[in-house]
Amino acid sequence: MSGLALAMFVGLFAWGQQIVGYDDPQGKVQLALLATFSFGLLIGYRANH
């Protein structure tokens, strides 16, 4: 499951503008994706330990 999440994150982060078609000239959507993924990793790690 974490492999799927990582693949989806990389795909959206790298090619999200072409796949989804959002307009992000300042990079705020990429920043939000990075923050969401980081928080998910942190919460998932803390839940397992």
Distance bins in CASP14 RR format, pairs under 12 A and 6 or more apart:
PFRMAT RR
TARGET T0000
AUTHOR 0000-0000-0000
RMODE 2
METHOD distances of the structure
MODEL  1
1 7 0 0 0 0 0 1 0 0 0 0 0
1 8 0 0 0 0 0 1 0 0 0 0 0
1 44 0 0 0 0 0 1 0 0 0 0 0
2 8 0 0 0 0 0 1 0 0 0 0 0
2 9 0 0 0 0 0 1 0 0 0 0 0
2 37 0 0 0 0 0 1 0 0 0 0 0
2 40 0 0 0 0 0 1 0 0 0 0 0
2 41 0 0 0 0 1 0 0 0 0 0 0
2 44 0 0 0 0 1 0 0 0 0 0 0
2 45 0 0 0 0 0 1 0 0 0 0 0
2 48 0 0 0 0 0 1 0 0 0 0 0
3 9 0 0 0 0 1 0 0 0 0 0 0
3 10 0 0 0 0 1 0 0 0 0 0 0
3 37 0 0 0 0 0 1 0 0 0 0 0
3 41 0 0 0 0 0 1 0 0 0 0 0
4 10 0 0 0 0 0 1 0 0 0 0 0
4 11 0 0 0 0 0 1 0 0 0 0 0
5 11 0 0 0 0 0 1 0 0 0 0 0
5 12 0 0 0 0 0 1 0 0 0 0 0
5 33 0 0 0 0 0 1 0 0 0 0 0
5 36 0 0 0 0 0 1 0 0 0 0 0
5 37 1 0 0 1 0 0 0 0 0 0 0
5 40 0 0 0 0 1 0 0 0 0 0 0
5 41 0 0 0 0 1 0 0 0 0 0 0
5 44 0 0 0 0 0 1 0 0 0 0 0
6 12 0 0 0 0 0 1 0 0 0 0 0
6 13 0 0 0 0 0 1 0 0 0 0 0
6 37 0 0 0 0 1 0 0 0 0 0 0
6 40 0 0 0 0 0 1 0 0 0 0 0
6 41 0 0 0 0 1 0 0 0 0 0 0
7 13 0 0 0 0 0 1 0 0 0 0 0
7 14 0 0 0 0 0 1 0 0 0 0 0
7 15 0 0 0 0 0 1 0 0 0 0 0
7 37 0 0 0 0 0 1 0 0 0 0 0
8 14 0 0 0 0 0 1 0 0 0 0 0
8 15 0 0 0 0 0 1 0 0 0 0 0
8 16 0 0 0 0 0 1 0 0 0 0 0
8 19 0 0 0 0 0 1 0 0 0 0 0
8 20 0 0 0 0 0 1 0 0 0 0 0
8 33 0 0 0 0 1 0 0 0 0 0 0
8 36 0 0 0 0 0 1 0 0 0 0 0
8 37 0 0 0 0 1 0 0 0 0 0 0
9 15 0 0 0 0 0 1 0 0 0 0 0
9 16 0 0 0 0 0 1 0 0 0 0 0
9 30 0 0 0 0 0 1 0 0 0 0 0
9 32 0 0 0 0 0 1 0 0 0 0 0
9 33 1 0 0 1 0 0 0 0 0 0 0
9 34 0 0 0 0 1 0 0 0 0 0 0
9 35 0 0 0 0 0 1 0 0 0 0 0
9 36 0 0 0 0 1 0 0 0 0 0 0
9 37 1 0 1 0 0 0 0 0 0 0 0
9 38 0 0 0 0 1 0 0 0 0 0 0
9 40 0 0 0 0 0 1 0 0 0 0 0
9 41 0 0 0 0 1 0 0 0 0 0 0
10 16 0 0 0 0 0 1 0 0 0 0 0
10 19 0 0 0 0 0 1 0 0 0 0 0
10 30 0 0 0 0 0 1 0 0 0 0 0
10 33 0 0 0 0 0 1 0 0 0 0 0
10 34 0 0 0 0 0 1 0 0 0 0 0
10 37 0 0 0 0 1 0 0 0 0 0 0
11 17 0 0 0 0 0 1 0 0 0 0 0
11 18 0 0 0 0 1 0 0 0 0 0 0
11 19 1 0 0 1 0 0 0 0 0 0 0
11 20 0 0 0 0 0 1 0 0 0 0 0
11 30 0 0 0 0 0 1 0 0 0 0 0
11 33 0 0 0 0 1 0 0 0 0 0 0
11 37 0 0 0 0 0 1 0 0 0 0 0
12 18 0 0 0 0 0 1 0 0 0 0 0
12 19 1 0 0 1 0 0 0 0 0 0 0
12 20 1 0 0 1 0 0 0 0 0 0 0
12 21 0 0 0 0 0 1 0 0 0 0 0
12 22 0 0 0 0 1 0 0 0 0 0 0
12 24 0 0 0 0 0 1 0 0 0 0 0
12 29 0 0 0 0 1 0 0 0 0 0 0
12 30 0 0 0 0 1 0 0 0 0 0 0
12 32 0 0 0 0 0 1 0 0 0 0 0
12 33 1 0 1 0 0 0 0 0 0 0 0
12 34 0 0 0 0 0 1 0 0 0 0 0
12 36 0 0 0 0 1 0 0 0 0 0 0
12 37 0 0 0 0 1 0 0 0 0 0 0
13 19 0 0 0 0 0 1 0 0 0 0 0
13 20 0 0 0 0 0 1 0 0 0 0 0
13 24 0 0 0 0 0 1 0 0 0 0 0
13 27 0 0 0 0 0 1 0 0 0 0 0
13 29 0 0 0 0 1 0 0 0 0 0 0
13 30 1 0 1 0 0 0 0 0 0 0 0
13 31 0 0 0 0 0 1 0 0 0 0 0
13 32 0 0 0 0 0 1 0 0 0 0 0
13 33 1 0 1 0 0 0 0 0 0 0 0
13 34 1 0 0 1 0 0 0 0 0 0 0
13 35 0 0 0 0 0 1 0 0 0 0 0
13 36 0 0 0 0 0 1 0 0 0 0 0
13 37 0 0 0 0 1 0 0 0 0 0 0
13 38 0 0 0 0 0 1 0 0 0 0 0
14 30 0 0 0 0 1 0 0 0 0 0 0
14 33 0 0 0 0 0 1 0 0 0 0 0
14 34 0 0 0 0 0 1 0 0 0 0 0
15 21 0 0 0 0 0 1 0 0 0 0 0
15 22 0 0 0 0 0 1 0 0 0 0 0
15 30 0 0 0 0 0 1 0 0 0 0 0
15 33 0 0 0 0 0 1 0 0 0 0 0
16 22 1 0 0 1 0 0 0 0 0 0 0
16 23 0 0 0 0 0 1 0 0 0 0 0
16 24 0 0 0 0 1 0 0 0 0 0 0
16 27 0 0 0 0 0 1 0 0 0 0 0
16 29 0 0 0 0 1 0 0 0 0 0 0
16 30 0 0 0 0 1 0 0 0 0 0 0
16 33 0 0 0 0 1 0 0 0 0 0 0
17 23 1 0 0 1 0 0 0 0 0 0 0
17 24 1 0 0 1 0 0 0 0 0 0 0
17 25 0 0 0 0 1 0 0 0 0 0 0
17 27 0 0 0 0 1 0 0 0 0 0 0
17 29 0 0 0 0 1 0 0 0 0 0 0
17 30 0 0 0 0 1 0 0 0 0 0 0
17 33 0 0 0 0 0 1 0 0 0 0 0
18 24 0 0 0 0 0 1 0 0 0 0 0
20 29 0 0 0 0 1 0 0 0 0 0 0
20 30 0 0 0 0 0 1 0 0 0 0 0
20 33 0 0 0 0 0 1 0 0 0 0 0
21 29 0 0 0 0 0 1 0 0 0 0 0
22 28 0 0 0 0 0 1 0 0 0 0 0
22 29 1 0 1 0 0 0 0 0 0 0 0
22 30 0 0 0 0 1 0 0 0 0 0 0
22 32 0 0 0 0 0 1 0 0 0 0 0
22 33 0 0 0 0 0 1 0 0 0 0 0
23 29 0 0 0 0 1 0 0 0 0 0 0
24 30 1 0 0 1 0 0 0 0 0 0 0
24 31 0 0 0 0 1 0 0 0 0 0 0
24 32 0 0 0 0 1 0 0 0 0 0 0
24 33 0 0 0 0 1 0 0 0 0 0 0
26 32 0 0 0 0 0 1 0 0 0 0 0
27 33 0 0 0 0 1 0 0 0 0 0 0
27 34 0 0 0 0 1 0 0 0 0 0 0
27 35 0 0 0 0 0 1 0 0 0 0 0
28 34 0 0 0 0 0 1 0 0 0 0 0
28 35 0 0 0 0 0 1 0 0 0 0 0
29 35 0 0 0 0 0 1 0 0 0 0 0
29 36 0 0 0 0 0 1 0 0 0 0 0
30 36 0 0 0 0 0 1 0 0 0 0 0
30 37 0 0 0 0 0 1 0 0 0 0 0
31 37 0 0 0 0 0 1 0 0 0 0 0
31 38 0 0 0 0 0 1 0 0 0 0 0
32 38 0 0 0 0 0 1 0 0 0 0 0
32 39 0 0 0 0 0 1 0 0 0 0 0
33 39 0 0 0 0 0 1 0 0 0 0 0
33 40 0 0 0 0 0 1 0 0 0 0 0
34 40 0 0 0 0 0 1 0 0 0 0 0
34 41 0 0 0 0 0 1 0 0 0 0 0
35 41 0 0 0 0 0 1 0 0 0 0 0
35 42 0 0 0 0 0 1 0 0 0 0 0
36 42 0 0 0 0 0 1 0 0 0 0 0
36 43 0 0 0 0 0 1 0 0 0 0 0
37 43 0 0 0 0 0 1 0 0 0 0 0
37 44 0 0 0 0 0 1 0 0 0 0 0
38 44 0 0 0 0 0 1 0 0 0 0 0
38 45 0 0 0 0 0 1 0 0 0 0 0
39 45 0 0 0 0 0 1 0 0 0 0 0
39 46 0 0 0 0 0 1 0 0 0 0 0
40 46 0 0 0 0 1 0 0 0 0 0 0
40 47 0 0 0 0 1 0 0 0 0 0 0
40 48 0 0 0 0 0 1 0 0 0 0 0
41 47 0 0 0 0 0 1 0 0 0 0 0
41 48 0 0 0 0 0 1 0 0 0 0 0
42 48 0 0 0 0 0 1 0 0 0 0 0
42 49 0 0 0 0 0 1 0 0 0 0 0
43 49 0 0 0 0 0 1 0 0 0 0 0
END
